[in-house]
Amino acid sequence: MLHDRKRLALIAALVLAAAAIALWSSNDAGFRSTTGIFPVKVNGKFGFIDKNGRVVVEPQFDDAGKFAEGRAPVQVGNNWGFVDRKGKLVVHPQFEMADPYSDGFALVAIGRRFGYVDEQGKFVINPQYEGAGNFDDGLAPVLINGKWGYINRAGKVMINPQFDEAGNFSDNLALIRMGDRYGYIDREGKIQINPQFEGAGNFSDGLALIKMGGKFGYIDRSGKIQINPQFEQAGDFNDGLAVVMLGDRFGYINKQGKFAINPQFDEAGDFANGIAPVWLGDRQGYINREGKYVWNPTA
């Protein structure tokens, strides 16, 4: 996730695309999990369930993000900290925002500036950036004097700030914006897919979301269109499925662009560990790859 100081919240993110992408991304960002434990909201409080829908941490937090690397960000009052898989606070709530851990560091904000902490919650890169994203294989995007570049884990600039927007690396490519068009760079900062899209997303499962002519489709790593732009909104591929919006409902397509789960949800997020978050009104639940609920929608 990318953050700037105008959006100090866990799920308020720079998604690097047109505003239409922001709807699914903001609702999904906190619900992807790499550990098989997922946040749920019950009676206004957040807890965690496993992929079978069993409560493993009782709802008690004001907000929560995904588990990654054994920890999850949680909000207590106005501040964010981190809990372990048992729900025990291991980093005291003290941050204005906190992202899940990635590559050993977590992106946090204090005093409307962004920096990075280790697993003990100690700063390894002091809060100093106007905006920032997560580390991936040693690089993270940061906003310096109005332009985005990339730093390494020591905080050294590796790709000079030059882009109007810049995303996290994924499959060794990162989304960037130059002017009003999006393209992709490699880890040396060289452009691999020329900026040409109205909007775009990260590469995942070999495909990346793009926007052309007001519709969303998908390209491969060479920049060739694999699924024609046709959707009102869309998300990244995960577990072989991607969330898309057709008409006013969300469903899921496979990598051939065919519906695996028909559009039926008011909002929906990415699959991870075999389940995905979906919304009916303001009630959020989880479905499996067959479209069956493992956690019925709750508010």
C-alpha positions in Angstrom: 0.0 0.0 0.0 1.1 3.6 -0.6 0.3 6.4 1.7 0.6 10.1 1.7 0.2 12.5 4.6 -3.2 13.6 3.3 -4.6 10.1 3.9 -3.4 8.9 7.3 -5.4 5.7 7.6 -4.6 2.1 7.2 -6.9 1.5 4.2 -6.7 5.0 2.6 -4.2 4.3 -0.1 -2.7 5.6 -3.3 -3.8 2.8 -5.6 -2.2 4.2 -8.7 -5.1 4.3 -11.0 -8.3 6.2 -11.7 -10.8 6.8 -8.9 -12.8 3.7 -9.9 -10.1 1.4 -8.6 -10.1 3.0 -5.2 -13.5 1.6 -4.2 -12.5 -2.1 -4.2 -9.0 -1.4 -3.0 -9.9 0.6 0.0 -12.4 -1.9 1.2 -10.0 -4.9 0.5 -6.7 -3.6 1.7 -7.1 -4.7 5.3 -8.5 -8.1 4.5 -5.8 -9.8 2.4 -3.9 -12.3 4.6 -0.8 -14.3 4.0 -1.2 -16.4 7.2 -4.8 -17.8 6.9 -6.2 -15.4 9.6 -8.6 -12.7 8.5 -10.1 -9.6 10.2 -13.9 -9.5 10.8 -16.2 -6.9 12.2 -18.9 -7.9 14.7 -21.1 -5.3 16.4 -18.7 -2.6 15.5 -15.5 -4.3 16.8 -12.8 -6.2 14.9 -11.5 -9.6 15.6 -10.0 -12.4 13.5 -11.2 -15.7 12.0 -9.4 -18.6 10.3 -10.2 -19.7 6.8 -12.9 -22.0 8.1 -14.8 -19.2 9.7 -13.7 -20.0 13.3 -13.1 -17.0 15.6 -9.5 -17.1 16.8 -9.3 -13.6 18.2 -12.4 -12.2 19.8 -13.7 -8.9 18.3 -12.3 -6.1 20.5 -10.4 -3.6 18.3 -11.7 -0.4 16.7 -10.1 -1.4 13.4 -7.8 -4.1 12.1 -5.6 -5.0 9.1 -4.3 -8.3 7.7 -1.9 -10.6 9.3 1.5 -10.8 7.7 4.8 -12.2 9.1 3.0 -13.2 12.3 1.6 -9.8 13.2 -1.5 -7.6 12.3 -2.1 -3.9 12.7 -4.9 -3.0 15.0 -6.5 0.3 16.1 -7.2 1.0 19.8 -8.8 4.4 20.1 -7.0 6.8 17.8 -3.7 4.9 17.6 -2.4 1.8 15.8 -0.2 -1.0 17.1 0.3 -4.7 16.3 -0.9 -8.0 17.7 0.3 -11.5 17.4 -1.8 -14.5 16.2 -3.2 -14.9 19.7 -4.5 -11.3 19.7 -1.8 -10.1 22.2 -0.4 -6.6 21.7 3.2 -6.9 20.8 3.7 -3.3 19.7 1.9 -0.8 21.8 -0.6 1.4 19.9 1.2 4.7 19.2 1.0 5.3 15.4 -1.3 7.5 13.4 -1.5 4.7 10.8 0.2 1.3 10.4 0.4 -1.1 7.5 0.9 -4.9 7.7 4.5 -6.1 7.8 6.3 -6.7 4.5 9.8 -7.7 4.0 10.5 -7.5 7.7 9.4 -3.9 8.1 6.1 -2.2 8.7 5.1 1.2 7.3 3.8 3.6 10.0 3.2 7.3 10.4 3.8 9.7 13.3 3.5 13.5 13.0 2.1 13.2 9.5 5.4 11.7 8.3 6.1 8.1 7.2 8.8 5.7 8.3 9.4 2.1 9.0 9.6 -0.1 12.1 11.0 -3.6 12.8 9.1 -6.4 14.5 9.6 -4.9 17.9 8.1 -1.6 16.8 11.4 0.2 16.8 12.1 2.7 14.0 14.7 1.4 11.5 14.0 4.3 9.1 12.8 7.5 10.9 9.5 9.2 9.9 10.6 11.7 7.2 8.7 11.0 4.0 5.6 12.8 2.7 4.3 9.5 1.4 5.5 5.9 1.3 4.7 2.3 0.3 5.7 -1.2 1.5 9.0 -2.9 1.1 9.2 -5.7 -1.5 12.5 -7.6 -1.9 14.5 -4.7 -0.5 12.9 -1.7 -2.1 10.1 0.7 -1.1 8.5 3.7 -2.9 8.8 7.1 -1.1 7.6 10.6 -1.8 10.3 13.3 -1.6 9.7 16.9 -2.5 6.6 16.0 -4.5 8.2 13.1 -6.6 8.3 9.4 -6.0 11.4 7.3 -6.0 12.7 4.1 -4.2 14.8 3.5 -1.1 16.5 0.3 0.2 16.3 -1.1 3.7 19.0 1.2 4.9 17.0 4.2 3.8 19.3 5.0 0.9 17.8 6.3 -2.3 18.2 3.6 -5.1 15.9 5.0 -7.7 15.9 8.8 -7.8 12.5 10.6 -7.1 11.2 11.4 -10.6 7.7 9.9 -10.9 4.3 11.4 -10.3 3.2 8.2 -8.6 5.0 5.0 -7.9 3.8 1.6 -6.6 5.2 -1.3 -4.7 7.3 -3.8 -6.7 5.5 -7.0 -7.6 7.0 -9.7 -9.8 10.0 -7.4 -10.2 8.0 -4.7 -11.8 6.5 -1.5 -10.3 3.7 0.6 -11.4 4.6 4.3 -12.1 2.8 7.4 -13.4 4.4 10.0 -15.6 2.0 12.8 -16.5 -1.4 11.3 -16.9 -0.4 7.8 -18.0 0.7 4.7 -16.2 3.5 2.2 -17.1 6.0 -0.1 -15.4 9.7 0.0 -14.4 12.2 -2.6 -13.4 14.2 -2.7 -10.2 16.9 -0.5 -11.8 14.3 2.2 -12.6 14.2 1.5 -16.3 10.9 1.6 -18.1 9.8 -1.8 -19.2 6.2 -1.0 -20.3 5.7 2.5 -21.6 3.3 4.8 -19.8 0.1 4.5 -21.9 -2.7 3.5 -19.6 -5.4 5.6 -17.9 -5.0 3.5 -14.8 -3.3 0.3 -13.7 -2.5 -2.1 -10.8 0.2 -4.3 -9.6 1.3 -7.5 -11.4 0.0 -10.6 -9.7 -0.2 -14.2 -11.0 1.5 -12.8 -14.2 -1.2 -10.3 -15.0 -1.8 -6.6 -14.2 -4.9 -4.6 -14.2 -5.1 -1.7 -16.7 -7.7 0.9 -17.7 -8.2 1.9 -21.3 -11.2 3.8 -22.8 -12.8 4.0 -19.3 -12.9 0.2 -18.9 -10.7 -2.3 -17.0 -8.9 -5.3 -18.4 -5.5 -7.1 -18.0 -2.1 -7.2 -19.6 0.8 -9.7 -19.3 4.4 -8.8 -18.4 5.2 -7.9 -22.0 2.4 -5.3 -22.0 0.1 -7.4 -24.3 -3.6 -7.3 -23.5 -4.8 -10.7 -22.3 -8.3 -9.8 -21.1 -9.9 -7.0 -23.0 -11.0 -3.9 -21.1 -14.7 -4.4 -20.4 -15.3 -4.0 -16.6 -16.4 -1.0 -14.7 -14.0 -1.8 -11.8 -11.5 -4.6 -11.2 -8.9 -5.9 -8.9 -5.6 -7.9 -9.0 -5.5 -11.6 -9.6 -4.9 -13.7 -6.5 -5.3 -17.5 -6.2 -6.1 -17.5 -9.9 -9.2 -15.2 -9.5 -9.8 -11.5 -9.8 -12.7 -9.4 -8.5 -14.5 -7.4 -11.2 -17.6 -5.2 -11.4 -20.1 -5.7 -14.2 -23.1 -3.4 -14.1 -23.5 -2.6 -10.4 -22.4 -5.9 -8.9 -19.1 -7.6 -8.1 -18.1 -11.1 -9.0 -14.9 -13.0 -9.9 -13.2 -14.0 -13.2 -10.5 -16.6 -13.9 -7.4 -15.8 -16.0 -9.3 -16.6 -19.2 -11.6 -13.7 -18.3 -14.6 -16.0 -17.7 -16.8 -15.7 -14.6 -16.0 -18.2 -11.9 -18.4 -16.5 -9.4 -21.2 -14.5 -10.9 -21.6 -10.8 -10.1 -23.8 -10.6 -7.0 -22.0 -8.6 -4.3 -22.2 -4.9 -3.5 -18.5 -4.8 -3.0 -15.7 -7.4 -2.9 -12.0 -8.0 -2.3 -9.2 -10.2 -3.4 -8.8 -13.9 -2.6 -6.1 -15.1 -0.2 -5.6 -18.5 1.2 -8.8 -19.6 -0.5 -11.3 -17.1 0.8 -12.3 -13.5 -0.1 -14.1 -10.7 1.6 -17.5 -9.6 0.2 -20.0 -7.0 1.2 -23.8 -6.9 1.1 -24.6 -3.3 2.1 -22.4 -2.5 5.1 -22.2 -6.2 6.2 -19.0 -8.0 5.4 -18.5 -11.7 5.1 -16.1 -14.2 3.4 -16.6 -16.7 0.6 -14.6 -19.6 -0.7 -13.6 -20.2 -4.3 -17.0 -21.8 -5.0 -18.7 -18.7 -3.9 -20.1 -20.2 -0.7 -20.0 -18.3 2.6 -17.5 -19.4 5.3 -18.4 -16.4 7.3 -21.9 -14.9 6.9 -22.0 -11.1 6.4 -21.9 -9.1 9.7 -21.6 -5.4 10.5 
